[in-house]
């Protein structure tokens, strides 16, 4: 291939090289040709730049692996700095053309019959109008013919104006497509034809790719949903089982009634989970929200987990206590089920963390335009090196007993409600989660605060 593109370059006075970018890896092929050219006594005018590193003589020499500075000092390279011809809003085209003519005359006086001009066409030339560009090509063609000079244009495609492309194609009989190791040679017609074929194939493949990615994303989403559902249902079943045990152990009918109410509410939550799956499969999941007092939701969570703190519940007789102080009057706009599941996850994690007993503290209060929920346990705590990972999906410290989804669900549900969640933990001391939700003005008193004055359970 080397000899082929060299013959093409030597045959044509106007050579266009198409490059996607100005990276040196894409222009080594021209360096191979240029090395032979200089070894044969060739001379060059190089339009370069001091401001743009990739257009400096040092950079080009490094790219082509040629000591251009040495050749320049020998007088075989004339460097024209294009920056000297840049005005505020335009380029001094006449000045650049005169500089090229002057440089060629200088080379010819030295008896050179092997001259070429190298020009990089990039963002620098974007201000040139179409008529000006046509005039530039005409002047350079005349110059090439009269002075028997070859012009090498390297086009950086990402920098070109679309309006300039058709002028470019009309002024070259062949174009070299730049590659890492070699060139591909096309006529303008071949290049257009090849580009259209590749473009049509690209869009066909891209459309198939998008459809496949949607399918993969749907399957991944379905898998995540099923994992979450298993986790949520497991929590629900734990609550049902716990209250069933308490119901069998008590003879107080009023207390049994309370437990049955909790069981009923939990069963309704189970139905919500199933509905969520159905809606997701149908593609019509509606995240229903309403106005709720945060204390109302927290109270429901306390009722649903209170069996964990009953002495009769614990098989190993470990003593768990709950310290509650609910002082928020603020309302939030929320999906009550999602917020409740988030709070339940944190409470149950706290219970699991207190292997030898302890106190779970729950506080709510208002700060300016936010309601704050604090849930703290006196459990084993979280290691500093993993605390930043606890919200990651599938990250768990419970081994096969955990799915690693609980806190990830918490984080996502808090984010879905424009909330924030922070965690502080000390190894051997315990962990505290602090959640902030924006307070909203409500139109209807949807959920009344049912604060029975819980202190210690």
TORKOL-4160 file (C-alpha; in steps of 0.2 Angstrom, whole numbers, padded with zeros to 4 digits, m for minus):
457
<pt num="1" X="0000" Y="0000" Z="0000"/>
<pt num="2" X="0015" Y="0012" Z="0003"/>
<pt num="3" X="0020" Y="0013" Z="m0015"/>
<pt num="4" X="0002" Y="0015" Z="m0020"/>
<pt num="5" X="m0002" Y="0031" Z="m0010"/>
<pt num="6" X="0015" Y="0038" Z="m0014"/>
<pt num="7" X="0011" Y="0036" Z="m0033"/>
<pt num="8" X="m0005" Y="0045" Z="m0030"/>
<pt num="9" X="0003" Y="0059" Z="m0021"/>
<pt num="10" X="0017" Y="0061" Z="m0034"/>
<pt num="11" X="0004" Y="0060" Z="m0048"/>
<pt num="12" X="m0008" Y="0074" Z="m0042"/>
<pt num="13" X="m0004" Y="0092" Z="m0038"/>
<pt num="14" X="m0018" Y="0094" Z="m0026"/>
<pt num="15" X="m0019" Y="0081" Z="m0013"/>
<pt num="16" X="m0032" Y="0080" Z="0001"/>
<pt num="17" X="m0030" Y="0069" Z="0016"/>
<pt num="18" X="m0046" Y="0066" Z="0027"/>
<pt num="19" X="m0042" Y="0064" Z="0045"/>
<pt num="20" X="m0055" Y="0063" Z="0059"/>
<pt num="21" X="m0045" Y="0072" Z="0072"/>
<pt num="22" X="m0027" Y="0080" Z="0074"/>
<pt num="23" X="m0020" Y="0065" Z="0085"/>
<pt num="24" X="m0003" Y="0060" Z="0080"/>
<pt num="25" X="m0008" Y="0042" Z="0078"/>
<pt num="26" X="m0019" Y="0046" Z="0063"/>
<pt num="27" X="m0005" Y="0054" Z="0053"/>
<pt num="28" X="0010" Y="0043" Z="0054"/>
<pt num="29" X="0007" Y="0037" Z="0036"/>
<pt num="30" X="0011" Y="0054" Z="0029"/>
<pt num="31" X="0027" Y="0054" Z="0039"/>
<pt num="32" X="0033" Y="0038" Z="0029"/>
<pt num="33" X="0030" Y="0047" Z="0013"/>
<pt num="34" X="0038" Y="0063" Z="0019"/>
<pt num="35" X="0054" Y="0055" Z="0025"/>
<pt num="36" X="0057" Y="0048" Z="0008"/>
<pt num="37" X="0053" Y="0065" Z="0001"/>
<pt num="38" X="0066" Y="0075" Z="0011"/>
<pt num="39" X="0079" Y="0061" Z="0008"/>
<pt num="40" X="0077" Y="0064" Z="m0010"/>
<pt num="41" X="0080" Y="0083" Z="m0008"/>
<pt num="42" X="0063" Y="0089" Z="m0007"/>
<pt num="43" X="0058" Y="0106" Z="0001"/>
<pt num="44" X="0042" Y="0112" Z="0009"/>
<pt num="45" X="0032" Y="0127" Z="0015"/>
<pt num="46" X="0023" Y="0122" Z="0031"/>
<pt num="47" X="0008" Y="0133" Z="0037"/>
<pt num="48" X="0009" Y="0131" Z="0055"/>
<pt num="49" X="0004" Y="0138" Z="0072"/>
<pt num="50" X="0012" Y="0144" Z="0088"/>
<pt num="51" X="m0004" Y="0145" Z="0097"/>
<pt num="52" X="m0011" Y="0127" Z="0092"/>
<pt num="53" X="0002" Y="0114" Z="0098"/>
<pt num="54" X="m0004" Y="0101" Z="0086"/>
<pt num="55" X="0001" Y="0113" Z="0072"/>
<pt num="56" X="0018" Y="0118" Z="0078"/>
<pt num="57" X="0034" Y="0112" Z="0069"/>
<pt num="58" X="0040" Y="0103" Z="0085"/>
<pt num="59" X="0024" Y="0093" Z="0086"/>
<pt num="60" X="0023" Y="0089" Z="0067"/>
<pt num="61" X="0041" Y="0083" Z="0068"/>
<pt num="62" X="0037" Y="0072" Z="0083"/>
<pt num="63" X="0022" Y="0065" Z="0074"/>
<pt num="64" X="0031" Y="0061" Z="0057"/>
<pt num="65" X="0047" Y="0056" Z="0066"/>
<pt num="66" X="0057" Y="0068" Z="0056"/>
<pt num="67" X="0069" Y="0081" Z="0063"/>
<pt num="68" X="0060" Y="0096" Z="0055"/>
<pt num="69" X="0070" Y="0109" Z="0065"/>
<pt num="70" X="0086" Y="0102" Z="0057"/>
<pt num="71" X="0079" Y="0103" Z="0040"/>
<pt num="72" X="0072" Y="0120" Z="0043"/>
<pt num="73" X="0089" Y="0126" Z="0049"/>
<pt num="74" X="0096" Y="0119" Z="0032"/>
<pt num="75" X="0084" Y="0131" Z="0023"/>
<pt num="76" X="0073" Y="0117" Z="0016"/>
<pt num="77" X="0058" Y="0121" Z="0026"/>
<pt num="78" X="0050" Y="0138" Z="0026"/>
<pt num="79" X="0038" Y="0140" Z="0041"/>
<pt num="80" X="0023" Y="0152" Z="0039"/>
<pt num="81" X="0014" Y="0156" Z="0055"/>
<pt num="82" X="m0004" Y="0157" Z="0051"/>
<pt num="83" X="m0007" Y="0166" Z="0068"/>
<pt num="84" X="0001" Y="0182" Z="0061"/>
<pt num="85" X="m0013" Y="0183" Z="0048"/>
<pt num="86" X="m0027" Y="0182" Z="0060"/>
<pt num="87" X="m0038" Y="0198" Z="0062"/>
<pt num="88" X="m0052" Y="0201" Z="0075"/>
<pt num="89" X="m0066" Y="0193" Z="0064"/>
<pt num="90" X="m0057" Y="0187" Z="0049"/>
<pt num="91" X="m0041" Y="0180" Z="0041"/>
<pt num="92" X="m0029" Y="0190" Z="0030"/>
<pt num="93" X="m0031" Y="0178" Z="0015"/>
<pt num="94" X="m0021" Y="0189" Z="0003"/>
<pt num="95" X="m0007" Y="0190" Z="0016"/>
<pt num="96" X="m0006" Y="0171" Z="0018"/>
<pt num="97" X="m0006" Y="0169" Z="m0001"/>
<pt num="98" X="0008" Y="0182" Z="m0004"/>
<pt num="99" X="0018" Y="0173" Z="0010"/>
<pt num="100" X="0016" Y="0157" Z="0001"/>
<pt num="101" X="0021" Y="0164" Z="m0016"/>
<pt num="102" X="0036" Y="0173" Z="m0008"/>
<pt num="103" X="0042" Y="0157" Z="0000"/>
<pt num="104" X="0040" Y="0147" Z="m0016"/>
<pt num="105" X="0051" Y="0160" Z="m0025"/>
<pt num="106" X="0064" Y="0159" Z="m0011"/>
<pt num="107" X="0065" Y="0140" Z="m0013"/>
<pt num="108" X="0065" Y="0141" Z="m0032"/>
<pt num="109" X="0080" Y="0153" Z="m0031"/>
<pt num="110" X="0089" Y="0139" Z="m0022"/>
<pt num="111" X="0087" Y="0128" Z="m0037"/>
<pt num="112" X="0074" Y="0117" Z="m0030"/>
<pt num="113" X="0063" Y="0108" Z="m0042"/>
<pt num="114" X="0054" Y="0097" Z="m0029"/>
<pt num="115" X="0043" Y="0109" Z="m0018"/>
<pt num="116" X="0027" Y="0106" Z="m0009"/>
<pt num="117" X="0015" Y="0116" Z="0003"/>
<pt num="118" X="0008" Y="0108" Z="0018"/>
<pt num="119" X="m0008" Y="0116" Z="0025"/>
<pt num="120" X="m0020" Y="0109" Z="0039"/>
<pt num="121" X="m0038" Y="0114" Z="0036"/>
<pt num="122" X="m0046" Y="0115" Z="0054"/>
<pt num="123" X="m0056" Y="0127" Z="0065"/>
<pt num="124" X="m0044" Y="0141" Z="0060"/>
<pt num="125" X="m0053" Y="0142" Z="0043"/>
<pt num="126" X="m0071" Y="0142" Z="0048"/>
<pt num="127" X="m0073" Y="0160" Z="0047"/>
<pt num="128" X="m0069" Y="0159" Z="0028"/>
<pt num="129" X="m0085" Y="0162" Z="0017"/>
<pt num="130" X="m0089" Y="0150" Z="0003"/>
<pt num="131" X="m0084" Y="0162" Z="m0011"/>
<pt num="132" X="m0067" Y="0166" Z="m0002"/>
<pt num="133" X="m0064" Y="0148" Z="m0001"/>
<pt num="134" X="m0067" Y="0145" Z="m0019"/>
<pt num="135" X="m0055" Y="0160" Z="m0023"/>
<pt num="136" X="m0042" Y="0152" Z="m0012"/>
<pt num="137" X="m0042" Y="0136" Z="m0021"/>
<pt num="138" X="m0041" Y="0144" Z="m0038"/>
<pt num="139" X="m0026" Y="0155" Z="m0033"/>
<pt num="140" X="m0017" Y="0140" Z="m0026"/>
<pt num="141" X="m0021" Y="0130" Z="m0041"/>
<pt num="142" X="m0013" Y="0144" Z="m0052"/>
<pt num="143" X="0002" Y="0145" Z="m0040"/>
<pt num="144" X="0004" Y="0126" Z="m0041"/>
<pt num="145" X="0004" Y="0126" Z="m0060"/>
<pt num="146" X="0015" Y="0141" Z="m0063"/>
<pt num="147" X="0028" Y="0136" Z="m0049"/>
<pt num="148" X="0026" Y="0117" Z="m0052"/>
<pt num="149" X="0022" Y="0114" Z="m0033"/>
<pt num="150" X="0012" Y="0101" Z="m0025"/>
<pt num="151" X="m0001" Y="0106" Z="m0011"/>
<pt num="152" X="m0005" Y="0094" Z="0003"/>
<pt num="153" X="m0021" Y="0098" Z="0012"/>
<pt num="154" X="m0025" Y="0089" Z="0028"/>
<pt num="155" X="m0043" Y="0091" Z="0032"/>
<pt num="156" X="m0048" Y="0089" Z="0051"/>
<pt num="157" X="m0066" Y="0084" Z="0048"/>
<pt num="158" X="m0073" Y="0088" Z="0065"/>
<pt num="159" X="m0068" Y="0106" Z="0063"/>
<pt num="160" X="m0075" Y="0109" Z="0045"/>
<pt num="161" X="m0090" Y="0119" Z="0041"/>
<pt num="162" X="m0103" Y="0108" Z="0031"/>
<pt num="163" X="m0104" Y="0122" Z="0018"/>
<pt num="164" X="m0086" Y="0119" Z="0014"/>
<pt num="165" X="m0087" Y="0101" Z="0011"/>
<pt num="166" X="m0094" Y="0102" Z="m0007"/>
<pt num="167" X="m0080" Y="0114" Z="m0012"/>
<pt num="168" X="m0067" Y="0102" Z="m0005"/>
<pt num="169" X="m0074" Y="0088" Z="m0015"/>
<pt num="170" X="m0074" Y="0098" Z="m0031"/>
<pt num="171" X="m0056" Y="0103" Z="m0029"/>
<pt num="172" X="m0048" Y="0085" Z="m0028"/>
<pt num="173" X="m0047" Y="0071" Z="m0040"/>
<pt num="174" X="m0043" Y="0059" Z="m0026"/>
<pt num="175" X="m0043" Y="0059" Z="m0007"/>
<pt num="176" X="m0033" Y="0049" Z="0005"/>
<pt num="177" X="m0042" Y="0043" Z="0020"/>
<pt num="178" X="m0030" Y="0044" Z="0035"/>
<pt num="179" X="m0028" Y="0028" Z="0046"/>
<pt num="180" X="m0016" Y="0023" Z="0060"/>
<pt num="181" X="m0004" Y="0013" Z="0048"/>
<pt num="182" X="m0009" Y="0017" Z="0031"/>
<pt num="183" X="m0021" Y="0027" Z="0019"/>
<pt num="184" X="m0036" Y="0022" Z="0009"/>
<pt num="185" X="m0038" Y="0030" Z="m0008"/>
<pt num="186" X="m0054" Y="0036" Z="m0015"/>
<pt num="187" X="m0061" Y="0048" Z="m0028"/>
<pt num="188" X="m0074" Y="0060" Z="m0022"/>
<pt num="189" X="m0088" Y="0050" Z="m0030"/>
<pt num="190" X="m0081" Y="0034" Z="m0022"/>
<pt num="191" X="m0080" Y="0042" Z="m0005"/>
<pt num="192" X="m0098" Y="0049" Z="m0006"/>
<pt num="193" X="m0104" Y="0032" Z="m0011"/>
<pt num="194" X="m0094" Y="0023" Z="0002"/>
<pt num="195" X="m0100" Y="0035" Z="0015"/>
<pt num="196" X="m0118" Y="0033" Z="0011"/>
<pt num="197" X="m0117" Y="0014" Z="0012"/>
<pt num="198" X="m0109" Y="0015" Z="0029"/>
<pt num="199" X="m0121" Y="0028" Z="0035"/>
<pt num="200" X="m0136" Y="0018" Z="0030"/>
<pt num="201" X="m0128" Y="0002" Z="0038"/>
<pt num="202" X="m0125" Y="0012" Z="0054"/>
<pt num="203" X="m0143" Y="0018" Z="0056"/>
<pt num="204" X="m0149" Y="0001" Z="0053"/>
<pt num="205" X="m0137" Y="m0007" Z="0066"/>
<pt num="206" X="m0140" Y="0008" Z="0077"/>
<pt num="207" X="m0159" Y="0005" Z="0077"/>
<pt num="208" X="m0157" Y="m0013" Z="0080"/>
<pt num="209" X="m0145" Y="m0009" Z="0095"/>
<pt num="210" X="m0157" Y="0003" Z="0102"/>
<pt num="211" X="m0171" Y="m0010" Z="0102"/>
<pt num="212" X="m0160" Y="m0023" Z="0109"/>
<pt num="213" X="m0155" Y="m0011" Z="0123"/>
<pt num="214" X="m0173" Y="m0007" Z="0127"/>
<pt num="215" X="m0176" Y="m0026" Z="0129"/>
<pt num="216" X="m0161" Y="m0029" Z="0139"/>
<pt num="217" X="m0165" Y="m0014" Z="0150"/>
<pt num="218" X="m0183" Y="m0020" Z="0152"/>
<pt num="219" X="m0177" Y="m0037" Z="0157"/>
<pt num="220" X="m0164" Y="m0030" Z="0169"/>
<pt num="221" X="m0178" Y="m0018" Z="0176"/>
<pt num="222" X="m0189" Y="m0033" Z="0178"/>
<pt num="223" X="m0175" Y="m0043" Z="0187"/>
<pt num="224" X="m0172" Y="m0029" Z="0199"/>
<pt num="225" X="m0191" Y="m0027" Z="0202"/>
<pt num="226" X="m0192" Y="m0046" Z="0206"/>
<pt num="227" X="m0177" Y="m0044" Z="0218"/>
<pt num="228" X="m0185" Y="m0029" Z="0227"/>
<pt num="229" X="m0202" Y="m0038" Z="0228"/>
<pt num="230" X="m0194" Y="m0054" Z="0236"/>
<pt num="231" X="m0186" Y="m0042" Z="0249"/>
<pt num="232" X="m0202" Y="m0033" Z="0252"/>
<pt num="233" X="m0213" Y="m0048" Z="0253"/>
<pt num="234" X="m0200" Y="m0056" Z="0265"/>
<pt num="235" X="m0202" Y="m0041" Z="0277"/>
<pt num="236" X="m0221" Y="m0042" Z="0276"/>
<pt num="237" X="m0221" Y="m0060" Z="0280"/>
<pt num="238" X="m0209" Y="m0057" Z="0295"/>
<pt num="239" X="m0222" Y="m0045" Z="0302"/>
<pt num="240" X="m0237" Y="m0056" Z="0299"/>
<pt num="241" X="m0227" Y="m0071" Z="0307"/>
<pt num="242" X="m0222" Y="m0061" Z="0322"/>
<pt num="243" X="m0240" Y="m0054" Z="0325"/>
<pt num="244" X="m0247" Y="m0071" Z="0323"/>
<pt num="245" X="m0236" Y="m0078" Z="0336"/>
<pt num="246" X="m0240" Y="m0064" Z="0348"/>
<pt num="247" X="m0259" Y="m0067" Z="0344"/>
<pt num="248" X="m0257" Y="m0085" Z="0350"/>
<pt num="249" X="m0248" Y="m0080" Z="0366"/>
<pt num="250" X="m0261" Y="m0067" Z="0372"/>
<pt num="251" X="m0278" Y="m0068" Z="0380"/>
<pt num="252" X="m0282" Y="m0050" Z="0379"/>
<pt num="253" X="m0295" Y="m0047" Z="0366"/>
<pt num="254" X="m0292" Y="m0029" Z="0363"/>
<pt num="255" X="m0274" Y="m0033" Z="0360"/>
<pt num="256" X="m0278" Y="m0047" Z="0348"/>
<pt num="257" X="m0289" Y="m0034" Z="0339"/>
<pt num="258" X="m0274" Y="m0022" Z="0337"/>
<pt num="259" X="m0263" Y="m0036" Z="0331"/>
<pt num="260" X="m0277" Y="m0041" Z="0318"/>
<pt num="261" X="m0277" Y="m0023" Z="0312"/>
<pt num="262" X="m0259" Y="m0024" Z="0309"/>
<pt num="263" X="m0260" Y="m0040" Z="0300"/>
<pt num="264" X="m0274" Y="m0033" Z="0289"/>
<pt num="265" X="m0264" Y="m0018" Z="0285"/>
<pt num="266" X="m0249" Y="m0029" Z="0281"/>
<pt num="267" X="m0259" Y="m0040" Z="0269"/>
<pt num="268" X="m0265" Y="m0024" Z="0260"/>
<pt num="269" X="m0247" Y="m0019" Z="0258"/>
<pt num="270" X="m0244" Y="m0036" Z="0250"/>
<pt num="271" X="m0258" Y="m0033" Z="0238"/>
<pt num="272" X="m0249" Y="m0016" Z="0234"/>
<pt num="273" X="m0233" Y="m0026" Z="0230"/>
<pt num="274" X="m0243" Y="m0037" Z="0218"/>
<pt num="275" X="m0251" Y="m0023" Z="0210"/>
<pt num="276" X="m0235" Y="m0014" Z="0207"/>
<pt num="277" X="m0228" Y="m0030" Z="0198"/>
<pt num="278" X="m0244" Y="m0031" Z="0187"/>
<pt num="279" X="m0243" Y="m0012" Z="0183"/>
<pt num="280" X="m0225" Y="m0013" Z="0179"/>
<pt num="281" X="m0228" Y="m0028" Z="0167"/>
<pt num="282" X="m0241" Y="m0018" Z="0158"/>
<pt num="283" X="m0230" Y="m0003" Z="0158"/>
<pt num="284" X="m0243" Y="0008" Z="0167"/>
<pt num="285" X="m0236" Y="0009" Z="0185"/>
<pt num="286" X="m0242" Y="0025" Z="0193"/>
<pt num="287" X="m0233" Y="0031" Z="0208"/>
<pt num="288" X="m0248" Y="0038" Z="0217"/>
<pt num="289" X="m0244" Y="0052" Z="0230"/>
<pt num="290" X="m0254" Y="0061" Z="0242"/>
<pt num="291" X="m0252" Y="0073" Z="0257"/>
<pt num="292" X="m0247" Y="0064" Z="0273"/>
<pt num="293" X="m0241" Y="0070" Z="0290"/>
<pt num="294" X="m0224" Y="0061" Z="0293"/>
<pt num="295" X="m0228" Y="0056" Z="0311"/>
<pt num="296" X="m0243" Y="0047" Z="0305"/>
<pt num="297" X="m0232" Y="0036" Z="0293"/>
<pt num="298" X="m0219" Y="0034" Z="0307"/>
<pt num="299" X="m0233" Y="0028" Z="0319"/>
<pt num="300" X="m0239" Y="0015" Z="0307"/>
<pt num="301" X="m0221" Y="0008" Z="0305"/>
<pt num="302" X="m0219" Y="0008" Z="0324"/>
<pt num="303" X="m0235" Y="m0002" Z="0326"/>
<pt num="304" X="m0229" Y="m0014" Z="0312"/>
<pt num="305" X="m0213" Y="m0018" Z="0321"/>
<pt num="306" X="m0218" Y="m0017" Z="0339"/>
<pt num="307" X="m0218" Y="m0035" Z="0341"/>
<pt num="308" X="m0199" Y="m0035" Z="0338"/>
<pt num="309" X="m0198" Y="m0026" Z="0355"/>
<pt num="310" X="m0209" Y="m0038" Z="0365"/>
<pt num="311" X="m0200" Y="m0049" Z="0378"/>
<pt num="312" X="m0212" Y="m0064" Z="0372"/>
<pt num="313" X="m0206" Y="m0062" Z="0354"/>
<pt num="314" X="m0187" Y="m0064" Z="0357"/>
<pt num="315" X="m0182" Y="m0083" Z="0356"/>
<pt num="316" X="m0165" Y="m0079" Z="0364"/>
<pt num="317" X="m0173" Y="m0067" Z="0376"/>
<pt num="318" X="m0162" Y="m0052" Z="0371"/>
<pt num="319" X="m0170" Y="m0036" Z="0377"/>
<pt num="320" X="m0174" Y="m0023" Z="0364"/>
<pt num="321" X="m0181" Y="m0006" Z="0368"/>
<pt num="322" X="m0188" Y="0008" Z="0357"/>
<pt num="323" X="m0187" Y="0026" Z="0362"/>
<pt num="324" X="m0199" Y="0037" Z="0352"/>
<pt num="325" X="m0201" Y="0055" Z="0351"/>
<pt num="326" X="m0213" Y="0061" Z="0337"/>
<pt num="327" X="m0214" Y="0080" Z="0336"/>
<pt num="328" X="m0216" Y="0084" Z="0318"/>
<pt num="329" X="m0231" Y="0094" Z="0312"/>
<pt num="330" X="m0226" Y="0095" Z="0294"/>
<pt num="331" X="m0234" Y="0087" Z="0279"/>
<pt num="332" X="m0225" Y="0078" Z="0265"/>
<pt num="333" X="m0232" Y="0074" Z="0247"/>
<pt num="334" X="m0228" Y="0056" Z="0246"/>
<pt num="335" X="m0232" Y="0038" Z="0241"/>
<pt num="336" X="m0236" Y="0032" Z="0259"/>
<pt num="337" X="m0232" Y="0014" Z="0255"/>
<pt num="338" X="m0215" Y="0018" Z="0248"/>
<pt num="339" X="m0210" Y="0030" Z="0263"/>
<pt num="340" X="m0216" Y="0016" Z="0275"/>
<pt num="341" X="m0206" Y="0003" Z="0267"/>
<pt num="342" X="m0191" Y="0014" Z="0268"/>
<pt num="343" X="m0193" Y="0017" Z="0286"/>
<pt num="344" X="m0197" Y="m0001" Z="0289"/>
<pt num="345" X="m0181" Y="m0006" Z="0281"/>
<pt num="346" X="m0171" Y="0005" Z="0292"/>
<pt num="347" X="m0180" Y="m0001" Z="0308"/>
<pt num="348" X="m0177" Y="m0019" Z="0304"/>
<pt num="349" X="m0159" Y="m0016" Z="0299"/>
<pt num="350" X="m0157" Y="m0008" Z="0316"/>
<pt num="351" X="m0165" Y="m0023" Z="0325"/>
<pt num="352" X="m0153" Y="m0035" Z="0316"/>
<pt num="353" X="m0138" Y="m0024" Z="0321"/>
<pt num="354" X="m0142" Y="m0026" Z="0339"/>
<pt num="355" X="m0138" Y="m0044" Z="0341"/>
<pt num="356" X="m0136" Y="m0043" Z="0360"/>
<pt num="357" X="m0150" Y="m0031" Z="0363"/>
<pt num="358" X="m0151" Y="m0012" Z="0363"/>
<pt num="359" X="m0161" Y="0003" Z="0361"/>
<pt num="360" X="m0169" Y="0010" Z="0344"/>
<pt num="361" X="m0172" Y="0028" Z="0345"/>
<pt num="362" X="m0184" Y="0037" Z="0333"/>
<pt num="363" X="m0186" Y="0055" Z="0332"/>
<pt num="364" X="m0196" Y="0067" Z="0321"/>
<pt num="365" X="m0196" Y="0086" Z="0321"/>
<pt num="366" X="m0197" Y="0101" Z="0309"/>
<pt num="367" X="m0183" Y="0113" Z="0304"/>
<pt num="368" X="m0188" Y="0128" Z="0293"/>
<pt num="369" X="m0196" Y="0120" Z="0277"/>
<pt num="370" X="m0190" Y="0102" Z="0281"/>
<pt num="371" X="m0197" Y="0088" Z="0291"/>
<pt num="372" X="m0183" Y="0077" Z="0299"/>
<pt num="373" X="m0183" Y="0059" Z="0304"/>
<pt num="374" X="m0169" Y="0051" Z="0314"/>
<pt num="375" X="m0168" Y="0032" Z="0317"/>
<pt num="376" X="m0153" Y="0027" Z="0328"/>
<pt num="377" X="m0148" Y="0010" Z="0335"/>
<pt num="378" X="m0135" Y="0005" Z="0348"/>
<pt num="379" X="m0129" Y="m0010" Z="0337"/>
<pt num="380" X="m0113" Y="m0016" Z="0330"/>
<pt num="381" X="m0110" Y="m0001" Z="0319"/>
<pt num="382" X="m0103" Y="0000" Z="0301"/>
<pt num="383" X="m0085" Y="m0001" Z="0297"/>
<pt num="384" X="m0078" Y="0016" Z="0290"/>
<pt num="385" X="m0071" Y="0008" Z="0274"/>
<pt num="386" X="m0088" Y="0001" Z="0269"/>
<pt num="387" X="m0100" Y="0015" Z="0274"/>
<pt num="388" X="m0100" Y="0023" Z="0257"/>
<pt num="389" X="m0105" Y="0007" Z="0249"/>
<pt num="390" X="m0121" Y="0003" Z="0260"/>
<pt num="391" X="m0133" Y="0011" Z="0247"/>
<pt num="392" X="m0125" Y="0001" Z="0233"/>
<pt num="393" X="m0137" Y="m0012" Z="0225"/>
<pt num="394" X="m0133" Y="m0030" Z="0231"/>
<pt num="395" X="m0120" Y="m0024" Z="0244"/>
<pt num="396" X="m0124" Y="m0033" Z="0260"/>
<pt num="397" X="m0114" Y="m0038" Z="0276"/>
<pt num="398" X="m0127" Y="m0052" Z="0280"/>
<pt num="399" X="m0120" Y="m0065" Z="0268"/>
<pt num="400" X="m0134" Y="m0077" Z="0262"/>
<pt num="401" X="m0146" Y="m0069" Z="0274"/>
<pt num="402" X="m0147" Y="m0053" Z="0265"/>
<pt num="403" X="m0151" Y="m0047" Z="0247"/>
<pt num="404" X="m0141" Y="m0031" Z="0248"/>
<pt num="405" X="m0156" Y="m0021" Z="0242"/>
<pt num="406" X="m0164" Y="m0014" Z="0257"/>
<pt num="407" X="m0154" Y="0002" Z="0259"/>
<pt num="408" X="m0153" Y="0004" Z="0240"/>
<pt num="409" X="m0172" Y="0004" Z="0240"/>
<pt num="410" X="m0172" Y="0016" Z="0255"/>
<pt num="411" X="m0160" Y="0028" Z="0245"/>
<pt num="412" X="m0170" Y="0027" Z="0229"/>
<pt num="413" X="m0187" Y="0030" Z="0238"/>
<pt num="414" X="m0180" Y="0045" Z="0247"/>
<pt num="415" X="m0173" Y="0052" Z="0231"/>
<pt num="416" X="m0190" Y="0049" Z="0223"/>
<pt num="417" X="m0198" Y="0061" Z="0236"/>
<pt num="418" X="m0185" Y="0075" Z="0234"/>
<pt num="419" X="m0177" Y="0070" Z="0251"/>
<pt num="420" X="m0160" Y="0067" Z="0257"/>
<pt num="421" X="m0153" Y="0053" Z="0268"/>
<pt num="422" X="m0137" Y="0054" Z="0279"/>
<pt num="423" X="m0129" Y="0040" Z="0289"/>
<pt num="424" X="m0117" Y="0041" Z="0304"/>
<pt num="425" X="m0110" Y="0026" Z="0312"/>
<pt num="426" X="m0097" Y="0021" Z="0325"/>
<pt num="427" X="m0090" Y="0004" Z="0326"/>
<pt num="428" X="m0097" Y="m0004" Z="0342"/>
<pt num="429" X="m0108" Y="0011" Z="0346"/>
<pt num="430" X="m0122" Y="0010" Z="0333"/>
<pt num="431" X="m0128" Y="0019" Z="0318"/>
<pt num="432" X="m0140" Y="0034" Z="0315"/>
<pt num="433" X="m0149" Y="0037" Z="0299"/>
<pt num="434" X="m0156" Y="0055" Z="0296"/>
<pt num="435" X="m0169" Y="0058" Z="0283"/>
<pt num="436" X="m0175" Y="0075" Z="0277"/>
<pt num="437" X="m0191" Y="0078" Z="0267"/>
<pt num="438" X="m0197" Y="0095" Z="0260"/>
<pt num="439" X="m0213" Y="0102" Z="0269"/>
<pt num="440" X="m0228" Y="0105" Z="0258"/>
<pt num="441" X="m0244" Y="0114" Z="0260"/>
<pt num="442" X="m0259" Y="0102" Z="0260"/>
<pt num="443" X="m0276" Y="0106" Z="0253"/>
<pt num="444" X="m0285" Y="0091" Z="0262"/>
<pt num="445" X="m0282" Y="0084" Z="0279"/>
<pt num="446" X="m0278" Y="0067" Z="0272"/>
<pt num="447" X="m0269" Y="0059" Z="0286"/>
<pt num="448" X="m0271" Y="0064" Z="0304"/>
<pt num="449" X="m0257" Y="0063" Z="0317"/>
<pt num="450" X="m0260" Y="0049" Z="0329"/>
<pt num="451" X="m0248" Y="0052" Z="0342"/>
<pt num="452" X="m0252" Y="0042" Z="0357"/>
<pt num="453" X="m0237" Y="0048" Z="0367"/>
<pt num="454" X="m0225" Y="0033" Z="0364"/>
<pt num="455" X="m0210" Y="0034" Z="0375"/>
<pt num="456" X="m0202" Y="0018" Z="0379"/>
<pt num="457" X="m0208" Y="0001" Z="0373"/>
